Structures are given as C-alpha cells and as structure tokens.
C-alpha cells in the first residue's frame, strides 16, 4: 500500500531548471510519505495510516532528455501514525511489510524510472514512468512543482494494480488508492 510513494518521489526529480547534467538525489534532505485512507461500513472505527519511505538512492538527468530514477528499500518503510499506540503501529508495520502486502523479503526494492517529462506551466512538469514493486511494473503519472529549489508533488496509486488486496477486517479496510507526497532535493 505504500509502494506508490516511491513513484511520486521519483517524479519530483524532473529537474529542467538546473544546468544539463546528471545529479544525485540528496537522500538526507528528501522525503516520501504515503497516506493510506480507510473504507468500509465501519471505517469510522478504523485508522488512517501514514508511512515514511526513505529514498535509498536516485539520480536525475537534466539534459535534453530529462530522466529520473529512484530506488527505495521496501524493508525500510516505517509506519508513523501519530494517533496510534506503539502496539498498533507495530501491527500495521508487520502487515505492510508482510507477504500479503509488500512482501518486502521477496521484493525488497521499489523502483521508479521515468520515460518522459513534459512542461506543465511555470515551474511545473508532468512526469510519466514505470513503477516496479512487489515484482510488478505499472505505468504511472506524477505532477511535479519546483518550489524553493525543491521538487514537490503528489501521486495516487492503486494497490490492486500491484496485486495487493487492501488489508483490513470486516467492515474496515485500507482504501485501494493511496496518496504519495514527496519533496526531493538534489545533492550539491
């Protein structure tokens, strides 16, 4: 359910305002956060989840053919729900990394590789590419904005597109669509 975050982060690296060359992503100054909503008849009783996804590595080519590649270690995703107990966060974490959702032991890497970048206005781009997680690759589109020398944006991805049945109990489930917010900085 959190895999989509990596896709979003990758898209923000569409760096057309910088001089043409390959840049590394500053993994210490870049963030990727996944928001998982809830659905079902008893969704008022469930929790929404927030997951931090540290970027393992990434590059952005700002030449005449802009390109971005971002890699995330799925095993490093962390549930950071502010209103949940430590016990509840640990349970969600175990489910998220386990075989029914990310299956992070069998599929430890999540990768986004761009295929095209199109200007979408002043300081804005539409980035298209392929997201690979849980052993499946799907096309994705991400909107990116340059603000204060950082690339930021959001993307929405469906868990079922990657063979994941949104986890939950009778009457309360995680939503199929998850939102990924990102801010990415280039290394100096």
PyMOL commands that set and color helices and strands:
alter all, ss='L'
color gray80, all
select helices_A, chain A and resi 4-11+43-45+74-76+86-97+159-162
alter helices_A, ss='H'
color red, helices_A
select strands_A, chain A and resi 22-24+31-39+49-52+55-61+67-73+78-79+109-119+124-133+136-147+150-158+168-169+172-184
alter strands_A, ss='S'
color yellow, strands_A
deselect
rebuild
show_as cartoon
